Amino acid sequence: MPVSAETIALHTIFELMRVTGARVHLSSVASVALVRAAKSEGLNVSCDVTINHVHLTDVDIGYFDSQFRLDPPLRSQRDREAIRAGLVDGTIDSICSRSARLRTCACSMRTRHGASIH
């Protein structure tokens, strides 16, 4: 999936939020800057990333192998660094074990910026 598929979807979601005031939860990998801008605009956006996206890049799993499919897919080292920076500055609200949020969690902690870690 190209990065543009994610960023186009985020632009659409943010525009709908502006018009309707709806609250939306996002899980963004390559779109940290868009989420940061939406939060600075005052949109009620939350963002999480998987622990895989914090630690791994696309080259860590080698050539394409469907056994290692992630959704969203792993990206470049530059994207991983943007994710890490987003965690440090509070743009990204939480780290999850997979991209689908769970109703209950065995462990929950908070970072110094108040972000939750599940």
C-alpha positions in Angstrom: 0.0 0.0 0.0 1.6 3.3 -1.0 2.0 6.1 1.6 -0.4 8.3 -0.5 -3.3 5.9 0.2 -2.9 6.7 3.9 -2.4 10.4 3.6 -5.3 10.9 1.2 -7.6 9.0 3.6 -6.4 11.2 6.5 -7.1 14.4 4.5 -10.7 13.1 3.9 -11.2 12.2 7.5 -9.9 15.5 8.8 -12.2 17.4 6.4 -15.2 15.4 7.6 -14.2 16.2 11.2 -14.1 19.9 10.4 -17.5 19.9 8.8 -19.3 17.5 11.2 -17.4 17.9 14.5 -17.3 14.1 14.7 -14.7 12.5 16.9 -12.4 10.1 15.0 -9.8 7.7 16.2 -6.8 7.1 13.9 -4.0 4.6 13.7 -1.3 6.3 11.6 2.1 5.2 10.5 3.4 7.5 7.8 1.2 10.5 8.6 2.6 11.9 11.8 2.8 15.4 10.4 -0.9 15.4 9.3 -1.9 14.2 12.8 0.3 16.8 14.4 -1.3 19.5 12.2 -4.8 18.3 12.9 -4.2 18.4 16.7 -2.7 21.9 16.5 -5.9 22.9 14.6 -7.9 21.7 17.6 -9.4 18.6 15.9 -10.2 15.9 18.5 -7.9 13.3 17.0 -6.1 10.4 18.6 -3.3 8.4 17.1 -1.7 5.0 17.9 1.0 2.9 16.4 1.9 -0.7 16.9 5.0 -1.7 18.7 6.2 -3.3 15.5 6.2 0.1 13.8 8.2 1.7 16.6 11.0 -0.9 16.3 11.0 -2.4 12.8 11.3 -1.1 9.2 10.4 -2.6 5.9 14.0 -4.0 5.4 13.9 -5.9 8.7 11.6 -8.5 7.3 13.5 -8.9 4.0 12.0 -9.4 0.6 8.2 -9.6 0.4 6.8 -12.6 2.3 3.0 -12.8 3.0 3.7 -14.5 6.3 5.0 -11.2 7.6 2.0 -9.1 6.5 1.2 -6.1 8.7 -1.6 -3.6 8.2 -0.5 -0.9 7.9 2.7 -2.2 6.4 6.1 -1.4 7.8 7.7 1.6 6.3 11.2 3.1 5.9 13.7 4.1 8.7 12.7 7.8 8.0 9.0 6.9 8.8 10.1 5.0 11.9 12.0 8.0 13.1 8.9 10.2 12.6 6.9 7.8 14.6 9.4 7.9 17.4 9.5 11.7 17.3 5.7 11.7 17.4 5.7 9.6 20.6 8.2 11.9 22.2 6.3 15.1 21.5 2.9 13.6 22.3 1.5 13.6 18.7 1.0 9.9 18.9 -1.1 9.0 21.9 -0.5 5.3 22.5 1.4 2.2 21.5 -0.6 -0.9 20.9 0.3 -4.5 20.3 -1.6 -4.6 17.0 -3.4 -2.1 14.8 -6.9 -3.0 16.1 -7.6 -1.5 19.5 -8.8 -3.9 22.2 -11.6 -3.3 24.7 -9.6 -4.7 27.6 -5.9 -4.8 28.1 -3.8 -6.7 30.6 -1.4 -3.8 31.0 -1.7 -0.1 30.7 0.9 2.5 31.5 1.4 6.2 30.8 4.4 8.0 29.4 5.6 11.3 30.8 3.4 13.1 28.3 0.3 11.2 29.3 0.3 8.9 26.4 -1.1 5.5 27.2 0.9 2.3 26.4 -1.2 -0.9 26.0 
